[in-house]
Amino acid sequence: RHLFGFIIEVTKPHPYKKYQSHTRQEILIKSIVKLFLLSFDFYELLPKLLYCNLTYFLYLCSL
């Protein structure tokens, strides 16, 4: 789906403003999680999220 490409683009870290974008990314990740929870496709998206993006999301959380 195009949704994950959009999420990766939006939450991509910017090295030249790492500390500023960290807060922005946290807010985005929280709103994205809310979006998934409210989505009718949540149970369809969840396996894709876990298998394709879990490592990337863990990387983002460790920034």
mmCIF file of the N, C-alpha and C atoms, coordinates in Angstrom:
data_MODEL
# 
_entry.id   MODEL 
# 
loop_
_atom_site.group_PDB 
_atom_site.id 
_atom_site.type_symbol 
_atom_site.label_atom_id 
_atom_site.label_alt_id 
_atom_site.label_comp_id 
_atom_site.label_asym_id 
_atom_site.label_entity_id 
_atom_site.label_seq_id 
_atom_site.pdbx_PDB_ins_code 
_atom_site.Cartn_x 
_atom_site.Cartn_y 
_atom_site.Cartn_z 
_atom_site.occupancy 
_atom_site.B_iso_or_equiv 
_atom_site.pdbx_formal_charge 
_atom_site.auth_seq_id 
_atom_site.auth_comp_id 
_atom_site.auth_asym_id 
_atom_site.auth_atom_id 
_atom_site.pdbx_PDB_model_num 
ATOM 1   N N  . ARG A 1 1  ? 0.821   -1.209 0.000  1.00 0.00 ? 1  ARG A N  1 
ATOM 2   C CA . ARG A 1 1  ? 0.000   0.000  0.000  1.00 0.00 ? 1  ARG A CA 1 
ATOM 3   C C  . ARG A 1 1  ? 0.854   1.258  0.000  1.00 0.00 ? 1  ARG A C  1 
ATOM 4   N N  . HIS A 1 2  ? 0.261   2.324  -0.491 1.00 0.00 ? 2  HIS A N  1 
ATOM 5   C CA . HIS A 1 2  ? 0.991   3.587  -0.558 1.00 0.00 ? 2  HIS A CA 1 
ATOM 6   C C  . HIS A 1 2  ? 1.147   4.221  0.818  1.00 0.00 ? 2  HIS A C  1 
ATOM 7   N N  . LEU A 1 3  ? 0.302   3.794  1.760  1.00 0.00 ? 3  LEU A N  1 
ATOM 8   C CA . LEU A 1 3  ? 0.304   4.383  3.100  1.00 0.00 ? 3  LEU A CA 1 
ATOM 9   C C  . LEU A 1 3  ? 1.667   4.259  3.779  1.00 0.00 ? 3  LEU A C  1 
ATOM 10  N N  . PHE A 1 4  ? 2.301   3.086  3.627  1.00 0.00 ? 4  PHE A N  1 
ATOM 11  C CA . PHE A 1 4  ? 3.586   2.873  4.301  1.00 0.00 ? 4  PHE A CA 1 
ATOM 12  C C  . PHE A 1 4  ? 4.696   3.702  3.675  1.00 0.00 ? 4  PHE A C  1 
ATOM 13  N N  . GLY A 1 5  ? 4.648   3.870  2.354  1.00 0.00 ? 5  GLY A N  1 
ATOM 14  C CA . GLY A 1 5  ? 5.612   4.755  1.699  1.00 0.00 ? 5  GLY A CA 1 
ATOM 15  C C  . GLY A 1 5  ? 5.486   6.176  2.216  1.00 0.00 ? 5  GLY A C  1 
ATOM 16  N N  . PHE A 1 6  ? 4.243   6.605  2.408  1.00 0.00 ? 6  PHE A N  1 
ATOM 17  C CA . PHE A 1 6  ? 3.985   7.946  2.938  1.00 0.00 ? 6  PHE A CA 1 
ATOM 18  C C  . PHE A 1 6  ? 4.499   8.078  4.367  1.00 0.00 ? 6  PHE A C  1 
ATOM 19  N N  . ILE A 1 7  ? 4.234   7.062  5.190  1.00 0.00 ? 7  ILE A N  1 
ATOM 20  C CA . ILE A 1 7  ? 4.673   7.083  6.591  1.00 0.00 ? 7  ILE A CA 1 
ATOM 21  C C  . ILE A 1 7  ? 6.197   7.167  6.670  1.00 0.00 ? 7  ILE A C  1 
ATOM 22  N N  . ILE A 1 8  ? 6.887   6.359  5.855  1.00 0.00 ? 8  ILE A N  1 
ATOM 23  C CA . ILE A 1 8  ? 8.350   6.352  5.875  1.00 0.00 ? 8  ILE A CA 1 
ATOM 24  C C  . ILE A 1 8  ? 8.893   7.712  5.437  1.00 0.00 ? 8  ILE A C  1 
ATOM 25  N N  . GLU A 1 9  ? 8.282   8.319  4.402  1.00 0.00 ? 9  GLU A N  1 
ATOM 26  C CA . GLU A 1 9  ? 8.714   9.644  3.956  1.00 0.00 ? 9  GLU A CA 1 
ATOM 27  C C  . GLU A 1 9  ? 8.506   10.689 5.050  1.00 0.00 ? 9  GLU A C  1 
ATOM 28  N N  . VAL A 1 10 ? 7.342   10.637 5.697  1.00 0.00 ? 10 VAL A N  1 
ATOM 29  C CA . VAL A 1 10 ? 6.997   11.645 6.705  1.00 0.00 ? 10 VAL A CA 1 
ATOM 30  C C  . VAL A 1 10 ? 7.859   11.500 7.955  1.00 0.00 ? 10 VAL A C  1 
ATOM 31  N N  . THR A 1 11 ? 8.158   10.261 8.344  1.00 0.00 ? 11 THR A N  1 
ATOM 32  C CA . THR A 1 11 ? 8.891   10.033 9.595  1.00 0.00 ? 11 THR A CA 1 
ATOM 33  C C  . THR A 1 11 ? 10.390  9.838  9.382  1.00 0.00 ? 11 THR A C  1 
ATOM 34  N N  . LYS A 1 12 ? 10.849  10.047 8.143  1.00 0.00 ? 12 LYS A N  1 
ATOM 35  C CA . LYS A 1 12 ? 12.278  9.885  7.839  1.00 0.00 ? 12 LYS A CA 1 
ATOM 36  C C  . LYS A 1 12 ? 13.096  10.879 8.672  1.00 0.00 ? 12 LYS A C  1 
ATOM 37  N N  . PRO A 1 13 ? 14.131  10.412 9.361  1.00 0.00 ? 13 PRO A N  1 
ATOM 38  C CA . PRO A 1 13 ? 14.922  11.316 10.190 1.00 0.00 ? 13 PRO A CA 1 
ATOM 39  C C  . PRO A 1 13 ? 15.721  12.306 9.352  1.00 0.00 ? 13 PRO A C  1 
ATOM 40  N N  . HIS A 1 14 ? 15.852  13.524 9.860  1.00 0.00 ? 14 HIS A N  1 
ATOM 41  C CA . HIS A 1 14 ? 16.657  14.553 9.214  1.00 0.00 ? 14 HIS A CA 1 
ATOM 42  C C  . HIS A 1 14 ? 17.912  14.774 10.052 1.00 0.00 ? 14 HIS A C  1 
ATOM 43  N N  . PRO A 1 15 ? 19.072  14.286 9.607  1.00 0.00 ? 15 PRO A N  1 
ATOM 44  C CA . PRO A 1 15 ? 20.287  14.339 10.435 1.00 0.00 ? 15 PRO A CA 1 
ATOM 45  C C  . PRO A 1 15 ? 20.694  15.763 10.808 1.00 0.00 ? 15 PRO A C  1 
ATOM 46  N N  . TYR A 1 16 ? 20.431  16.737 9.923  1.00 0.00 ? 16 TYR A N  1 
ATOM 47  C CA . TYR A 1 16 ? 20.872  18.102 10.191 1.00 0.00 ? 16 TYR A CA 1 
ATOM 48  C C  . TYR A 1 16 ? 19.998  18.809 11.228 1.00 0.00 ? 16 TYR A C  1 
ATOM 49  N N  . LYS A 1 17 ? 18.835  18.243 11.552 1.00 0.00 ? 17 LYS A N  1 
ATOM 50  C CA . LYS A 1 17 ? 18.053  18.758 12.683 1.00 0.00 ? 17 LYS A CA 1 
ATOM 51  C C  . LYS A 1 17 ? 17.497  17.590 13.489 1.00 0.00 ? 17 LYS A C  1 
ATOM 52  N N  . LYS A 1 18 ? 18.405  16.769 13.995 1.00 0.00 ? 18 LYS A N  1 
ATOM 53  C CA . LYS A 1 18 ? 18.046  15.519 14.671 1.00 0.00 ? 18 LYS A CA 1 
ATOM 54  C C  . LYS A 1 18 ? 17.195  15.781 15.911 1.00 0.00 ? 18 LYS A C  1 
ATOM 55  N N  . TYR A 1 19 ? 17.634  16.729 16.726 1.00 0.00 ? 19 TYR A N  1 
ATOM 56  C CA . TYR A 1 19 ? 16.955  16.953 18.005 1.00 0.00 ? 19 TYR A CA 1 
ATOM 57  C C  . TYR A 1 19 ? 15.587  17.597 17.813 1.00 0.00 ? 19 TYR A C  1 
ATOM 58  N N  . GLN A 1 20 ? 15.464  18.450 16.800 1.00 0.00 ? 20 GLN A N  1 
ATOM 59  C CA . GLN A 1 20 ? 14.179  19.092 16.517 1.00 0.00 ? 20 GLN A CA 1 
ATOM 60  C C  . GLN A 1 20 ? 13.186  18.089 15.941 1.00 0.00 ? 20 GLN A C  1 
ATOM 61  N N  . SER A 1 21 ? 13.652  17.245 15.025 1.00 0.00 ? 21 SER A N  1 
ATOM 62  C CA . SER A 1 21 ? 12.749  16.318 14.339 1.00 0.00 ? 21 SER A CA 1 
ATOM 63  C C  . SER A 1 21 ? 12.346  15.146 15.238 1.00 0.00 ? 21 SER A C  1 
ATOM 64  N N  . HIS A 1 22 ? 13.112  14.907 16.315 1.00 0.00 ? 22 HIS A N  1 
ATOM 65  C CA . HIS A 1 22 ? 12.788  13.794 17.214 1.00 0.00 ? 22 HIS A CA 1 
ATOM 66  C C  . HIS A 1 22 ? 11.409  13.993 17.844 1.00 0.00 ? 22 HIS A C  1 
ATOM 67  N N  . THR A 1 23 ? 11.147  15.193 18.342 1.00 0.00 ? 23 THR A N  1 
ATOM 68  C CA . THR A 1 23 ? 9.850   15.491 18.944 1.00 0.00 ? 23 THR A CA 1 
ATOM 69  C C  . THR A 1 23 ? 8.747   15.390 17.901 1.00 0.00 ? 23 THR A C  1 
ATOM 70  N N  . ARG A 1 24 ? 9.024   15.926 16.709 1.00 0.00 ? 24 ARG A N  1 
ATOM 71  C CA . ARG A 1 24 ? 8.055   15.882 15.615 1.00 0.00 ? 24 ARG A CA 1 
ATOM 72  C C  . ARG A 1 24 ? 7.740   14.437 15.243 1.00 0.00 ? 24 ARG A C  1 
ATOM 73  N N  . GLN A 1 25 ? 8.758   13.596 15.211 1.00 0.00 ? 25 GLN A N  1 
ATOM 74  C CA . GLN A 1 25 ? 8.569   12.183 14.869 1.00 0.00 ? 25 GLN A CA 1 
ATOM 75  C C  . GLN A 1 25 ? 7.752   11.463 15.938 1.00 0.00 ? 25 GLN A C  1 
ATOM 76  N N  . GLU A 1 26 ? 8.014   11.765 17.207 1.00 0.00 ? 26 GLU A N  1 
ATOM 77  C CA . GLU A 1 26 ? 7.234   11.150 18.290 1.00 0.00 ? 26 GLU A CA 1 
ATOM 78  C C  . GLU A 1 26 ? 5.755   11.485 18.149 1.00 0.00 ? 26 GLU A C  1 
ATOM 79  N N  . ILE A 1 27 ? 5.458   12.749 17.871 1.00 0.00 ? 27 ILE A N  1 
ATOM 80  C CA . ILE A 1 27 ? 4.065   13.179 17.681 1.00 0.00 ? 27 ILE A CA 1 
ATOM 81  C C  . ILE A 1 27 ? 3.453   12.460 16.489 1.00 0.00 ? 27 ILE A C  1 
ATOM 82  N N  . LEU A 1 28 ? 4.205   12.373 15.391 1.00 0.00 ? 28 LEU A N  1 
ATOM 83  C CA . LEU A 1 28 ? 3.716   11.701 14.187 1.00 0.00 ? 28 LEU A CA 1 
ATOM 84  C C  . LEU A 1 28 ? 3.462   10.226 14.432 1.00 0.00 ? 28 LEU A C  1 
ATOM 85  N N  . ILE A 1 29 ? 4.398   9.560  15.115 1.00 0.00 ? 29 ILE A N  1 
ATOM 86  C CA . ILE A 1 29 ? 4.240   8.125  15.388 1.00 0.00 ? 29 ILE A CA 1 
ATOM 87  C C  . ILE A 1 29 ? 2.999   7.889  16.250 1.00 0.00 ? 29 ILE A C  1 
ATOM 88  N N  . LYS A 1 30 ? 2.795   8.739  17.253 1.00 0.00 ? 30 LYS A N  1 
ATOM 89  C CA . LYS A 1 30 ? 1.605   8.600  18.107 1.00 0.00 ? 30 LYS A CA 1 
ATOM 90  C C  . LYS A 1 30 ? 0.323   8.783  17.303 1.00 0.00 ? 30 LYS A C  1 
ATOM 91  N N  . SER A 1 31 ? 0.310   9.788  16.415 1.00 0.00 ? 31 SER A N  1 
ATOM 92  C CA . SER A 1 31 ? -0.889  10.020 15.607 1.00 0.00 ? 31 SER A CA 1 
ATOM 93  C C  . SER A 1 31 ? -1.101  8.906  14.593 1.00 0.00 ? 31 SER A C  1 
ATOM 94  N N  . ILE A 1 32 ? 0.005   8.343  14.072 1.00 0.00 ? 32 ILE A N  1 
ATOM 95  C CA . ILE A 1 32 ? -0.085  7.214  13.134 1.00 0.00 ? 32 ILE A CA 1 
ATOM 96  C C  . ILE A 1 32 ? -0.643  5.984  13.843 1.00 0.00 ? 32 ILE A C  1 
ATOM 97  N N  . VAL A 1 33 ? -0.189  5.740  15.077 1.00 0.00 ? 33 VAL A N  1 
ATOM 98  C CA . VAL A 1 33 ? -0.712  4.613  15.863 1.00 0.00 ? 33 VAL A CA 1 
ATOM 99  C C  . VAL A 1 33 ? -2.214  4.787  16.108 1.00 0.00 ? 33 VAL A C  1 
ATOM 100 N N  . LYS A 1 34 ? -2.625  6.007  16.437 1.00 0.00 ? 34 LYS A N  1 
ATOM 101 C CA . LYS A 1 34 ? -4.056  6.287  16.611 1.00 0.00 ? 34 LYS A CA 1 
ATOM 102 C C  . LYS A 1 34 ? -4.816  6.016  15.317 1.00 0.00 ? 34 LYS A C  1 
ATOM 103 N N  . LEU A 1 35 ? -4.224  6.438  14.188 1.00 0.00 ? 35 LEU A N  1 
ATOM 104 C CA . LEU A 1 35 ? -4.831  6.200  12.878 1.00 0.00 ? 35 LEU A CA 1 
ATOM 105 C C  . LEU A 1 35 ? -5.031  4.715  12.638 1.00 0.00 ? 35 LEU A C  1 
ATOM 106 N N  . PHE A 1 36 ? -3.998  3.916  12.941 1.00 0.00 ? 36 PHE A N  1 
ATOM 107 C CA . PHE A 1 36 ? -4.096  2.462  12.761 1.00 0.00 ? 36 PHE A CA 1 
ATOM 108 C C  . PHE A 1 36 ? -5.190  1.874  13.647 1.00 0.00 ? 36 PHE A C  1 
ATOM 109 N N  . LEU A 1 37 ? -5.267  2.336  14.890 1.00 0.00 ? 37 LEU A N  1 
ATOM 110 C CA . LEU A 1 37 ? -6.267  1.809  15.821 1.00 0.00 ? 37 LEU A CA 1 
ATOM 111 C C  . LEU A 1 37 ? -7.686  2.140  15.366 1.00 0.00 ? 37 LEU A C  1 
ATOM 112 N N  . LEU A 1 38 ? -7.855  3.287  14.720 1.00 0.00 ? 38 LEU A N  1 
ATOM 113 C CA . LEU A 1 38 ? -9.168  3.707  14.243 1.00 0.00 ? 38 LEU A CA 1 
ATOM 114 C C  . LEU A 1 38 ? -9.493  3.159  12.855 1.00 0.00 ? 38 LEU A C  1 
ATOM 115 N N  . SER A 1 39 ? -8.475  2.596  12.198 1.00 0.00 ? 39 SER A N  1 
ATOM 116 C CA . SER A 1 39 ? -8.648  2.159  10.813 1.00 0.00 ? 39 SER A CA 1 
ATOM 117 C C  . SER A 1 39 ? -9.427  0.851  10.741 1.00 0.00 ? 39 SER A C  1 
ATOM 118 N N  . PHE A 1 40 ? -10.289 0.751  9.738  1.00 0.00 ? 40 PHE A N  1 
ATOM 119 C CA . PHE A 1 40 ? -11.013 -0.500 9.487  1.00 0.00 ? 40 PHE A CA 1 
ATOM 120 C C  . PHE A 1 40 ? -10.065 -1.582 8.974  1.00 0.00 ? 40 PHE A C  1 
ATOM 121 N N  . ASP A 1 41 ? -8.955  -1.157 8.404  1.00 0.00 ? 41 ASP A N  1 
ATOM 122 C CA . ASP A 1 41 ? -7.969  -2.085 7.840  1.00 0.00 ? 41 ASP A CA 1 
ATOM 123 C C  . ASP A 1 41 ? -6.889  -2.452 8.850  1.00 0.00 ? 41 ASP A C  1 
ATOM 124 N N  . PHE A 1 42 ? -7.121  -2.162 10.132 1.00 0.00 ? 42 PHE A N  1 
ATOM 125 C CA . PHE A 1 42 ? -6.076  -2.351 11.148 1.00 0.00 ? 42 PHE A CA 1 
ATOM 126 C C  . PHE A 1 42 ? -5.530  -3.772 11.164 1.00 0.00 ? 42 PHE A C  1 
ATOM 127 N N  . TYR A 1 43 ? -6.440  -4.746 11.158 1.00 0.00 ? 43 TYR A N  1 
ATOM 128 C CA . TYR A 1 43 ? -5.999  -6.142 11.257 1.00 0.00 ? 43 TYR A CA 1 
ATOM 129 C C  . TYR A 1 43 ? -5.350  -6.619 9.967  1.00 0.00 ? 43 TYR A C  1 
ATOM 130 N N  . GLU A 1 44 ? -5.660  -5.944 8.860  1.00 0.00 ? 44 GLU A N  1 
ATOM 131 C CA . GLU A 1 44 ? -4.977  -6.239 7.601  1.00 0.00 ? 44 GLU A CA 1 
ATOM 132 C C  . GLU A 1 44 ? -3.597  -5.587 7.563  1.00 0.00 ? 44 GLU A C  1 
ATOM 133 N N  . LEU A 1 45 ? -3.498  -4.384 8.136  1.00 0.00 ? 45 LEU A N  1 
ATOM 134 C CA . LEU A 1 45 ? -2.245  -3.636 8.110  1.00 0.00 ? 45 LEU A CA 1 
ATOM 135 C C  . LEU A 1 45 ? -1.246  -4.116 9.156  1.00 0.00 ? 45 LEU A C  1 
ATOM 136 N N  . LEU A 1 46 ? -1.761  -4.642 10.269 1.00 0.00 ? 46 LEU A N  1 
ATOM 137 C CA . LEU A 1 46 ? -0.892  -5.015 11.383 1.00 0.00 ? 46 LEU A CA 1 
ATOM 138 C C  . LEU A 1 46 ? 0.210   -6.004 11.002 1.00 0.00 ? 46 LEU A C  1 
ATOM 139 N N  . PRO A 1 47 ? -0.109  -7.114 10.310 1.00 0.00 ? 47 PRO A N  1 
ATOM 140 C CA . PRO A 1 47 ? 0.972   -8.034 9.926  1.00 0.00 ? 47 PRO A CA 1 
ATOM 141 C C  . PRO A 1 47 ? 2.015   -7.375 9.029  1.00 0.00 ? 47 PRO A C  1 
ATOM 142 N N  . LYS A 1 48 ? 1.559   -6.525 8.108  1.00 0.00 ? 48 LYS A N  1 
ATOM 143 C CA . LYS A 1 48 ? 2.494   -5.809 7.233  1.00 0.00 ? 48 LYS A CA 1 
ATOM 144 C C  . LYS A 1 48 ? 3.379   -4.874 8.042  1.00 0.00 ? 48 LYS A C  1 
ATOM 145 N N  . LEU A 1 49 ? 2.765   -4.202 9.006  1.00 0.00 ? 49 LEU A N  1 
ATOM 146 C CA . LEU A 1 49 ? 3.515   -3.294 9.872  1.00 0.00 ? 49 LEU A CA 1 
ATOM 147 C C  . LEU A 1 49 ? 4.575   -4.045 10.663 1.00 0.00 ? 49 LEU A C  1 
ATOM 148 N N  . LEU A 1 50 ? 4.173   -5.172 11.244 1.00 0.00 ? 50 LEU A N  1 
ATOM 149 C CA . LEU A 1 50 ? 5.094   -5.945 12.072 1.00 0.00 ? 50 LEU A CA 1 
ATOM 150 C C  . LEU A 1 50 ? 6.257   -6.497 11.260 1.00 0.00 ? 50 LEU A C  1 
ATOM 151 N N  . TYR A 1 51 ? 5.952   -7.098 10.106 1.00 0.00 ? 51 TYR A N  1 
ATOM 152 C CA . TYR A 1 51 ? 7.003   -7.778 9.354  1.00 0.00 ? 51 TYR A CA 1 
ATOM 153 C C  . TYR A 1 51 ? 7.851   -6.821 8.525  1.00 0.00 ? 51 TYR A C  1 
ATOM 154 N N  . CYS A 1 52 ? 7.259   -5.728 8.032  1.00 0.00 ? 52 CYS A N  1 
ATOM 155 C CA . CYS A 1 52 ? 7.989   -4.839 7.124  1.00 0.00 ? 52 CYS A CA 1 
ATOM 156 C C  . CYS A 1 52 ? 8.641   -3.671 7.849  1.00 0.00 ? 52 CYS A C  1 
ATOM 157 N N  . ASN A 1 53 ? 8.006   -3.172 8.906  1.00 0.00 ? 53 ASN A N  1 
ATOM 158 C CA . ASN A 1 53 ? 8.414   -1.887 9.460  1.00 0.00 ? 53 ASN A CA 1 
ATOM 159 C C  . ASN A 1 53 ? 8.795   -1.917 10.932 1.00 0.00 ? 53 ASN A C  1 
ATOM 160 N N  . LEU A 1 54 ? 8.717   -3.083 11.583 1.00 0.00 ? 54 LEU A N  1 
ATOM 161 C CA . LEU A 1 54 ? 9.016   -3.140 13.014 1.00 0.00 ? 54 LEU A CA 1 
ATOM 162 C C  . LEU A 1 54 ? 10.441  -2.677 13.301 1.00 0.00 ? 54 LEU A C  1 
ATOM 163 N N  . THR A 1 55 ? 11.395  -3.152 12.511 1.00 0.00 ? 55 THR A N  1 
ATOM 164 C CA . THR A 1 55 ? 12.793  -2.769 12.699 1.00 0.00 ? 55 THR A CA 1 
ATOM 165 C C  . THR A 1 55 ? 12.973  -1.274 12.522 1.00 0.00 ? 55 THR A C  1 
ATOM 166 N N  . TYR A 1 56 ? 12.315  -0.712 11.496 1.00 0.00 ? 56 TYR A N  1 
ATOM 167 C CA . TYR A 1 56 ? 12.441  0.718  11.235 1.00 0.00 ? 56 TYR A CA 1 
ATOM 168 C C  . TYR A 1 56 ? 11.826  1.552  12.359 1.00 0.00 ? 56 TYR A C  1 
ATOM 169 N N  . PHE A 1 57 ? 10.665  1.098  12.876 1.00 0.00 ? 57 PHE A N  1 
ATOM 170 C CA . PHE A 1 57 ? 10.025  1.830  13.967 1.00 0.00 ? 57 PHE A CA 1 
ATOM 171 C C  . PHE A 1 57 ? 10.853  1.744  15.245 1.00 0.00 ? 57 PHE A C  1 
ATOM 172 N N  . LEU A 1 58 ? 11.474  0.594  15.495 1.00 0.00 ? 58 LEU A N  1 
ATOM 173 C CA . LEU A 1 58 ? 12.368  0.465  16.652 1.00 0.00 ? 58 LEU A CA 1 
ATOM 174 C C  . LEU A 1 58 ? 13.563  1.392  16.508 1.00 0.00 ? 58 LEU A C  1 
ATOM 175 N N  . TYR A 1 59 ? 14.075  1.515  15.275 1.00 0.00 ? 59 TYR A N  1 
ATOM 176 C CA . TYR A 1 59 ? 15.173  2.444  15.009 1.00 0.00 ? 59 TYR A CA 1 
ATOM 177 C C  . TYR A 1 59 ? 14.744  3.883  15.308 1.00 0.00 ? 59 TYR A C  1 
ATOM 178 N N  . LEU A 1 60 ? 13.544  4.245  14.856 1.00 0.00 ? 60 LEU A N  1 
ATOM 179 C CA . LEU A 1 60 ? 13.037  5.597  15.117 1.00 0.00 ? 60 LEU A CA 1 
ATOM 180 C C  . LEU A 1 60 ? 12.881  5.852  16.610 1.00 0.00 ? 60 LEU A C  1 
ATOM 181 N N  . CYS A 1 61 ? 12.383  4.867  17.336 1.00 0.00 ? 61 CYS A N  1 
ATOM 182 C CA . CYS A 1 61 ? 12.173  5.030  18.775 1.00 0.00 ? 61 CYS A CA 1 
ATOM 183 C C  . CYS A 1 61 ? 13.489  5.162  19.531 1.00 0.00 ? 61 CYS A C  1 
ATOM 184 N N  . SER A 1 62 ? 14.561  4.619  18.976 1.00 0.00 ? 62 SER A N  1 
ATOM 185 C CA . SER A 1 62 ? 15.859  4.667  19.650 1.00 0.00 ? 62 SER A CA 1 
ATOM 186 C C  . SER A 1 62 ? 16.618  5.961  19.360 1.00 0.00 ? 62 SER A C  1 
ATOM 187 N N  . LEU A 1 63 ? 16.098  6.824  18.491 1.00 0.00 ? 63 LEU A N  1 
ATOM 188 C CA . LEU A 1 63 ? 16.786  8.076  18.161 1.00 0.00 ? 63 LEU A CA 1 
ATOM 189 C C  . LEU A 1 63 ? 16.798  9.024  19.358 1.00 0.00 ? 63 LEU A C  1 
# 
